[in-house]
Structures are given as C-alpha cells and as structure tokens.
C-alpha cells in the first residue's frame, strides 16, 4: 500500500514545538510530526504554525511519503533538514 492523507486534520503540540498529522497505509495509522522550525512562519503562534502547515501541506506530505518509504518507524518527526 501507499501512504495517503485522507484526514486533513492537524494539531499543534506546544510542548514539543511541532505540528501533528496522520497518514494512513491501508488500515494502519501512521503518526507524523513536523517541527515548527521547518515551517518558518512569520510569527510564532499556534495559528501561524497551523497556517504555515496548511500552506505547505502538499510539500509536507511529499516529504512524509519519501521518508516513510525509506524506513519504517513507529513515529516520524520531520525536521528542517528533511525539506532541503
């Protein structure tokens, strides 16, 4: 199966300074996080991080698919280095 993102929901994890989203590989849920420093919004607030995530959603999903295809983990954390 391939990784898909049928659920557009995402949430901000203030303690971890990252945005959480979920992918699906068939019937399996795959948890992802993208660190806020990878999003680089103009202001550092929950609303800005979520808006930056939404603006870059297609790119974030592409990077998530690539990383997921290269290795299997229980949780994936995307960093700024993953987007270079």
N, CA, C and O atoms as a GROMACS GRO file, in nm:
protein
  336
    1UNK      N    1   0.083  -0.118   0.000
    1UNK     CA    2   0.000   0.000   0.000
    1UNK      C    3   0.088   0.125   0.000
    1UNK      O    4   0.206   0.120   0.034
    2UNK      N    5   0.028   0.233  -0.038
    2UNK     CA    6   0.099   0.360  -0.035
    2UNK      C    7   0.043   0.448   0.076
    2UNK      O    8  -0.070   0.432   0.120
    3UNK      N    9   0.124   0.539   0.119
    3UNK     CA   10   0.085   0.629   0.225
    3UNK      C   11  -0.007   0.737   0.170
    3UNK      O   12   0.022   0.799   0.068
    4UNK      N   13  -0.119   0.758   0.238
    4UNK     CA   14  -0.214   0.862   0.196
    4UNK      C   15  -0.251   0.947   0.317
    4UNK      O   16  -0.223   0.911   0.432
    5UNK      N   17  -0.314   1.060   0.288
    5UNK     CA   18  -0.350   1.154   0.393
    5UNK      C   19  -0.496   1.196   0.374
    5UNK      O   20  -0.524   1.311   0.340
    6UNK      N   21  -0.589   1.102   0.397
    6UNK     CA   22  -0.730   1.133   0.374
    6UNK      C   23  -0.790   1.227   0.479
    6UNK      O   24  -0.890   1.294   0.453
    7UNK      N   25  -0.729   1.233   0.595
    7UNK     CA   26  -0.778   1.319   0.703
    7UNK      C   27  -0.694   1.447   0.705
    7UNK      O   28  -0.574   1.441   0.730
    8UNK      N   29  -0.756   1.559   0.678
    8UNK     CA   30  -0.683   1.686   0.670
    8UNK      C   31  -0.656   1.750   0.806
    8UNK      O   32  -0.597   1.858   0.813
    9UNK      N   33  -0.697   1.685   0.913
    9UNK     CA   34  -0.678   1.745   1.046
    9UNK      C   35  -0.530   1.748   1.083
    9UNK      O   36  -0.451   1.663   1.041
   10UNK      N   37  -0.497   1.846   1.162
   10UNK     CA   38  -0.363   1.862   1.217
   10UNK      C   39  -0.380   1.938   1.348
   10UNK      O   40  -0.479   2.008   1.368
   11UNK      N   41  -0.284   1.924   1.435
   11UNK     CA   42  -0.292   1.992   1.563
   11UNK      C   43  -0.153   2.038   1.605
   11UNK      O   44  -0.052   1.983   1.563
   12UNK      N   45  -0.152   2.139   1.688
   12UNK     CA   46  -0.026   2.195   1.736
   12UNK      C   47   0.009   2.135   1.870
   12UNK      O   48  -0.074   2.133   1.962
   13UNK      N   49   0.130   2.087   1.883
   13UNK     CA   50   0.183   2.032   2.008
   13UNK      C   51   0.279   2.136   2.067
   13UNK      O   52   0.396   2.141   2.030
   14UNK      N   53   0.227   2.218   2.158
   14UNK     CA   54   0.307   2.327   2.214
   14UNK      C   55   0.429   2.276   2.289
   14UNK      O   56   0.538   2.332   2.276
   15UNK      N   57   0.413   2.171   2.367
   15UNK     CA   58   0.525   2.117   2.446
   15UNK      C   59   0.638   2.069   2.355
   15UNK      O   60   0.755   2.089   2.386
   16UNK      N   61   0.603   2.007   2.243
   16UNK     CA   62   0.704   1.956   2.152
   16UNK      C   63   0.743   2.054   2.043
   16UNK      O   64   0.834   2.027   1.964
   17UNK      N   65   0.675   2.170   2.037
   17UNK     CA   66   0.700   2.270   1.933
   17UNK      C   67   0.693   2.207   1.793
   17UNK      O   68   0.787   2.216   1.714
   18UNK      N   69   0.579   2.143   1.766
   18UNK     CA   70   0.562   2.075   1.638
   18UNK      C   71   0.415   2.061   1.605
   18UNK      O   72   0.328   2.075   1.692
   19UNK      N   73   0.388   2.032   1.480
   19UNK     CA   74   0.252   2.011   1.433
   19UNK      C   75   0.234   1.862   1.405
   19UNK      O   76   0.316   1.799   1.338
   20UNK      N   77   0.127   1.807   1.458
   20UNK     CA   78   0.097   1.664   1.442
   20UNK      C   79  -0.003   1.645   1.330
   20UNK      O   80  -0.098   1.721   1.317
   21UNK      N   81   0.021   1.541   1.248
   21UNK     CA   82  -0.074   1.500   1.146
   21UNK      C   83  -0.062   1.350   1.128
   21UNK      O   84   0.034   1.288   1.174
   22UNK      N   85  -0.158   1.292   1.061
   22UNK     CA   86  -0.162   1.146   1.050
   22UNK      C   87  -0.173   1.103   0.904
   22UNK      O   88  -0.249   1.160   0.826
   23UNK      N   89  -0.096   1.002   0.871
   23UNK     CA   90  -0.105   0.938   0.740
   23UNK      C   91  -0.168   0.801   0.758
   23UNK      O   92  -0.183   0.752   0.870
   24UNK      N   93  -0.204   0.739   0.646
   24UNK     CA   94  -0.263   0.605   0.650
   24UNK      C   95  -0.197   0.518   0.545
   24UNK      O   96  -0.183   0.557   0.429
   25UNK      N   97  -0.158   0.400   0.587
   25UNK     CA   98  -0.106   0.297   0.498
   25UNK      C   99  -0.204   0.182   0.507
   25UNK      O  100  -0.194   0.097   0.596
   26UNK      N  101  -0.298   0.180   0.414
   26UNK     CA  102  -0.406   0.083   0.425
   26UNK      C  103  -0.488   0.114   0.548
   26UNK      O  104  -0.537   0.226   0.564
   27UNK      N  105  -0.503   0.016   0.635
   27UNK     CA  106  -0.581   0.038   0.757
   27UNK      C  107  -0.496   0.085   0.875
   27UNK      O  108  -0.548   0.104   0.985
   28UNK      N  109  -0.366   0.104   0.853
   28UNK     CA  110  -0.276   0.144   0.961
   28UNK      C  111  -0.259   0.295   0.964
   28UNK      O  112  -0.234   0.359   0.862
   29UNK      N  113  -0.273   0.353   1.085
   29UNK     CA  114  -0.248   0.495   1.108
   29UNK      C  115  -0.100   0.516   1.131
   29UNK      O  116  -0.037   0.442   1.207
   30UNK      N  117  -0.044   0.616   1.067
   30UNK     CA  118   0.098   0.646   1.080
   30UNK      C  119   0.112   0.789   1.134
   30UNK      O  120   0.079   0.884   1.063
   31UNK      N  121   0.159   0.806   1.258
   31UNK     CA  122   0.171   0.939   1.317
   31UNK      C  123   0.294   1.013   1.267
   31UNK      O  124   0.404   0.957   1.257
   32UNK      N  125   0.275   1.140   1.235
   32UNK     CA  126   0.382   1.228   1.191
   32UNK      C  127   0.380   1.356   1.272
   32UNK      O  128   0.275   1.399   1.322
   33UNK      N  129   0.497   1.416   1.285
   33UNK     CA  130   0.513   1.550   1.341
   33UNK      C  131   0.604   1.627   1.247
   33UNK      O  132   0.695   1.569   1.188
   34UNK      N  133   0.580   1.755   1.233
   34UNK     CA  134   0.675   1.843   1.164
   34UNK      C  135   0.714   1.951   1.263
   34UNK      O  136   0.628   2.020   1.319
   35UNK      N  137   0.845   1.965   1.284
   35UNK     CA  138   0.894   2.063   1.380
   35UNK      C  139   0.862   2.204   1.331
   35UNK      O  140   0.864   2.231   1.211
   36UNK      N  141   0.832   2.293   1.424
   36UNK     CA  142   0.794   2.430   1.386
   36UNK      C  143   0.906   2.503   1.314
   36UNK      O  144   0.878   2.588   1.230
   37UNK      N  145   1.032   2.473   1.344
   37UNK     CA  146   1.141   2.542   1.275
   37UNK      C  147   1.147   2.504   1.127
   37UNK      O  148   1.211   2.574   1.048
   38UNK      N  149   1.083   2.395   1.089
   38UNK     CA  150   1.075   2.358   0.947
   38UNK      C  151   0.966   2.436   0.876
   38UNK      O  152   0.966   2.446   0.753
   39UNK      N  153   0.872   2.491   0.951
   39UNK     CA  154   0.761   2.566   0.892
   39UNK      C  155   0.796   2.712   0.868
   39UNK      O  156   0.749   2.771   0.771
   40UNK      N  157   0.875   2.771   0.953
   40UNK     CA  158   0.922   2.909   0.942
   40UNK      C  159   0.813   3.013   0.918
   40UNK      O  160   0.824   3.090   0.823
   41UNK      N  161   0.711   3.016   0.998
   41UNK     CA  162   0.612   3.122   0.982
   41UNK      C  163   0.667   3.256   1.032
   41UNK      O  164   0.766   3.261   1.106
   42UNK      N  165   0.603   3.362   0.990
   42UNK     CA  166   0.649   3.496   1.028
   42UNK      C  167   0.640   3.519   1.178
   42UNK      O  168   0.728   3.583   1.236
   43UNK      N  169   0.536   3.469   1.241
   43UNK     CA  170   0.519   3.486   1.386
   43UNK      C  171   0.505   3.349   1.450
   43UNK      O  172   0.458   3.254   1.388
   44UNK      N  173   0.547   3.340   1.574
   44UNK     CA  174   0.548   3.211   1.642
   44UNK      C  175   0.424   3.195   1.730
   44UNK      O  176   0.430   3.216   1.851
   45UNK      N  177   0.314   3.158   1.670
   45UNK     CA  178   0.193   3.130   1.746
   45UNK      C  179   0.128   3.006   1.685
   45UNK      O  180   0.157   2.968   1.572
   46UNK      N  181   0.040   2.945   1.762
   46UNK     CA  182  -0.027   2.825   1.713
   46UNK      C  183  -0.097   2.851   1.580
   46UNK      O  184  -0.084   2.772   1.487
   47UNK      N  185  -0.169   2.960   1.570
   47UNK     CA  186  -0.242   2.990   1.446
   47UNK      C  187  -0.148   3.006   1.328
   47UNK      O  188  -0.179   2.960   1.218
   48UNK      N  189  -0.034   3.069   1.349
   48UNK     CA  190   0.062   3.087   1.240
   48UNK      C  191   0.127   2.955   1.200
   48UNK      O  192   0.148   2.930   1.081
   49UNK      N  193   0.160   2.871   1.297
   49UNK     CA  194   0.218   2.741   1.264
   49UNK      C  195   0.120   2.656   1.185
   49UNK      O  196   0.158   2.591   1.087
   50UNK      N  197  -0.006   2.655   1.226
   50UNK     CA  198  -0.106   2.576   1.154
   50UNK      C  199  -0.130   2.632   1.015
   50UNK      O  200  -0.148   2.556   0.920
   51UNK      N  201  -0.130   2.765   1.001
   51UNK     CA  202  -0.146   2.826   0.868
   51UNK      C  203  -0.026   2.793   0.779
   51UNK      O  204  -0.042   2.766   0.660
   52UNK      N  205   0.094   2.795   0.836
   52UNK     CA  206   0.214   2.760   0.760
   52UNK      C  207   0.209   2.614   0.718
   52UNK      O  208   0.248   2.580   0.606
   53UNK      N  209   0.162   2.527   0.806
   53UNK     CA  210   0.145   2.386   0.771
   53UNK      C  211   0.048   2.373   0.654
   53UNK      O  212   0.076   2.302   0.557
   54UNK      N  213  -0.067   2.440   0.663
   54UNK     CA  214  -0.167   2.432   0.557
   54UNK      C  215  -0.112   2.481   0.424
   54UNK      O  216  -0.140   2.423   0.320
   55UNK      N  217  -0.034   2.588   0.427
   55UNK     CA  218   0.023   2.644   0.304
   55UNK      C  219   0.124   2.549   0.240
   55UNK      O  220   0.139   2.547   0.118
   56UNK      N  221   0.192   2.470   0.322
   56UNK     CA  222   0.296   2.380   0.271
   56UNK      C  223   0.250   2.234   0.273
   56UNK      O  224   0.333   2.143   0.261
   57UNK      N  225   0.122   2.210   0.290
   57UNK     CA  226   0.069   2.074   0.308
   57UNK      C  227   0.117   1.976   0.200
   57UNK      O  228   0.162   1.866   0.233
   58UNK      N  229   0.108   2.013   0.074
   58UNK     CA  230   0.147   1.921  -0.034
   58UNK      C  231   0.294   1.882  -0.023
   58UNK      O  232   0.329   1.765  -0.038
   59UNK      N  233   0.380   1.980   0.003
   59UNK     CA  234   0.523   1.952   0.018
   59UNK      C  235   0.548   1.865   0.141
   59UNK      O  236   0.627   1.771   0.135
   60UNK      N  237   0.482   1.897   0.251
   60UNK     CA  238   0.498   1.818   0.374
   60UNK      C  239   0.456   1.673   0.350
   60UNK      O  240   0.526   1.581   0.393
   61UNK      N  241   0.346   1.653   0.283
   61UNK     CA  242   0.300   1.516   0.254
   61UNK      C  243   0.398   1.444   0.161
   61UNK      O  244   0.424   1.325   0.180
   62UNK      N  245   0.453   1.513   0.063
   62UNK     CA  246   0.553   1.451  -0.026
   62UNK      C  247   0.676   1.406   0.052
   62UNK      O  248   0.726   1.296   0.031
   63UNK      N  249   0.725   1.493   0.140
   63UNK     CA  250   0.841   1.458   0.222
   63UNK      C  251   0.807   1.342   0.316
   63UNK      O  252   0.889   1.252   0.334
   64UNK      N  253   0.689   1.344   0.374
   64UNK     CA  254   0.646   1.236   0.463
   64UNK      C  255   0.642   1.103   0.387
   64UNK      O  256   0.687   1.001   0.439
   65UNK      N  257   0.589   1.104   0.265
   65UNK     CA  258   0.585   0.981   0.184
   65UNK      C  259   0.726   0.929   0.155
   65UNK      O  260   0.751   0.809   0.163
   66UNK      N  261   0.815   1.020   0.122
   66UNK     CA  262   0.953   0.980   0.091
   66UNK      C  263   1.020   0.918   0.212
   66UNK      O  264   1.082   0.812   0.202
   67UNK      N  265   1.009   0.983   0.327
   67UNK     CA  266   1.072   0.931   0.448
   67UNK      C  267   1.007   0.799   0.490
   67UNK      O  268   1.077   0.706   0.532
   68UNK      N  269   0.877   0.791   0.480
   68UNK     CA  270   0.806   0.667   0.516
   68UNK      C  271   0.849   0.553   0.424
   68UNK      O  272   0.863   0.439   0.469
   69UNK      N  273   0.870   0.582   0.297
   69UNK     CA  274   0.911   0.479   0.203
   69UNK      C  275   1.052   0.428   0.225
   69UNK      O  276   1.085   0.317   0.186
   70UNK      N  277   1.136   0.510   0.289
   70UNK     CA  278   1.276   0.474   0.311
   70UNK      C  279   1.299   0.393   0.437
   70UNK      O  280   1.395   0.316   0.445
   71UNK      N  281   1.214   0.410   0.536
   71UNK     CA  282   1.234   0.342   0.665
   71UNK      C  283   1.102   0.331   0.740
   71UNK      O  284   1.013   0.414   0.722
   72UNK      N  285   1.088   0.230   0.820
   72UNK     CA  286   0.967   0.212   0.900
   72UNK      C  287   0.996   0.244   1.045
   72UNK      O  288   1.090   0.190   1.105
   73UNK      N  289   0.915   0.332   1.100
   73UNK     CA  290   0.927   0.373   1.241
   73UNK      C  291   0.788   0.373   1.302
   73UNK      O  292   0.688   0.360   1.232
   74UNK      N  293   0.783   0.388   1.432
   74UNK     CA  294   0.652   0.398   1.497
   74UNK      C  295   0.599   0.541   1.494
   74UNK      O  296   0.478   0.562   1.496
   75UNK      N  297   0.689   0.639   1.489
   75UNK     CA  298   0.653   0.781   1.481
   75UNK      C  299   0.757   0.849   1.393
   75UNK      O  300   0.876   0.817   1.400
   76UNK      N  301   0.712   0.942   1.311
   76UNK     CA  302   0.801   1.016   1.222
   76UNK      C  303   0.802   1.163   1.261
   76UNK      O  304   0.696   1.224   1.279
   77UNK      N  305   0.922   1.219   1.275
   77UNK     CA  306   0.937   1.361   1.306
   77UNK      C  307   1.014   1.424   1.191
   77UNK      O  308   1.131   1.393   1.168
   78UNK      N  309   0.947   1.514   1.117
   78UNK     CA  310   1.009   1.582   1.005
   78UNK      C  311   1.077   1.708   1.056
   78UNK      O  312   1.018   1.786   1.132
   79UNK      N  313   1.201   1.728   1.015
   79UNK     CA  314   1.278   1.844   1.058
   79UNK      C  315   1.309   1.933   0.938
   79UNK      O  316   1.282   1.895   0.824
   80UNK      N  317   1.365   2.050   0.963
   80UNK     CA  318   1.402   2.141   0.855
   80UNK      C  319   1.496   2.073   0.755
   80UNK      O  320   1.488   2.098   0.635
   81UNK      N  321   1.584   1.988   0.804
   81UNK     CA  322   1.680   1.918   0.716
   81UNK      C  323   1.608   1.827   0.614
   81UNK      O  324   1.662   1.803   0.506
   82UNK      N  325   1.491   1.779   0.646
   82UNK     CA  326   1.417   1.692   0.554
   82UNK      C  327   1.360   1.767   0.434
   82UNK      O  328   1.322   1.706   0.335
   83UNK      N  329   1.356   1.900   0.442
   83UNK     CA  330   1.296   1.980   0.336
   83UNK      C  331   1.400   2.048   0.247
   83UNK      O  332   1.365   2.138   0.170
   84UNK      N  333   1.524   2.008   0.256
   84UNK     CA  334   1.630   2.067   0.172
   84UNK      C  335   1.656   1.986   0.051
   84UNK      O  336   1.742   2.022  -0.030
   0.00000   0.00000   0.00000
